[in-house]
Amino acid sequence: MMLMAALSPWGDAAATGRLTDIRIEHRTAEPDLVRVYQGDIVTLRWLTDEPVTLHLHGYDIELAVTPSKAEEMTFEAFATGRFPVEAHQFGGSEEHHDHGGEEKTLLYLEVLPE
């Protein structure tokens, strides 16, 4: 995991930025666990070998990723705990998932207290 520093928009405190590259191949993610601290600004940069819709539970963030380019999820890690990132659709369907189709947990995000 690479670390980078980011300044808060108010300039009076520094937030820690965490960038993690995640590769999905054959419907498996590497790495399968990302650990950060509460208050971190987290960027998960996704590369995939097939189209997929991702959902970070607990933060309710969705992202469609295609093999043509890397896509990023950036958010502040405000809630502590262990949160799954699930693939709700492989294969590039344009429709919003309904949690009734194929779902697979690709990795877990662990947010530790400050």
N, C-alpha and C positions, 0 to 999 in steps of 0.2 A: 504494500500500500504506500503510495506517495503522499507526502504531507505538503501542504502549502499554507501560508499565512494569508489571512484576509482581514482587512480593517472593518470595523463596524461602520455603518453609515453615519454615525454621530462622531466618529473620530476619537472618542474618549476611552474606548476599550478595544482590545483585539479579540477577535473570534478565531477559532482554529478551523481551517478548511481541510477537509479530507476528501481526496480524489481516489476512487478505486475503479480500475478497469476490470470489467467482467466480460468474459467470453462465453457464449452459449454455443456449444457444438453437440450435435446428436441429442438435443433436448436435455443437456446437462450443463450446469454453470460451473465455471472455475473463476474465482474461488466460490465455495458454497457457504461461507460465513464471513461477514464483515462486522467488525467491532468498532464502535465510535463512542464518544462521550456526549452526554446531554449538553446542549448548547452549541455543539459543532455544526458547522455548515458542511453538509455532506453532498458530494456529487458522485453518483454511480453512473459510470460511462459504459454503455452496453454495446457489444458487437455480437452478431448472431449469424448463423449459417442458414437460417430460414426465417420468414416473417413470424412475429410473435407479438401478442399483447400481454404486457406485464402489469401486475397490480401489487403495490406495496401496501399490505394490510396494516392497520393501525394508523397510517398516515393518509390512507385513501388516495394514493397517487397512482394513476394509470399512464402507461406509455406504450405506444406502438413502435416496434423496432423492425427494420428491414435489413437485409444483408448489404444493401448499397452504401450505408454510412453508419457511423457511431451516433447513438442518441444518448442524451443525458437526463437524469433525474437529479435535481438539486433542491435541497430542502434543509431547514433547520431541525436538528434532532431534539425536539422539545419533550417527547414522551420517552420514558425509560421502559425497558423490557426487551422481549425477543419477538421480532416481527417477521413473518414470512413474506417473501416475494414470490408470487405464483405466476406461472404462465397460464393464462385463461384460454388462449387460442394460439395454436400453431398453424401455420399455413397461409396466413394473410387475409382471413376474412375481414371485411370492412365493418361488419356489424358489431355493435357493442355487446360484450359478453353478458350472459345472464346467470352466470355461476352454475349453469346446468350442463355445460359441455365439458370437454377435457380440461382438467386442472392439474397442474403439477407444481409442487414447491421446488423452486430452483435454488434458493439460498435463504439464509436467515440474516437479518440485520439485528445485531445486539447493541442496544443503547444503554451504556453504563452511567450511573449517577456521576455528577461532576466531582 
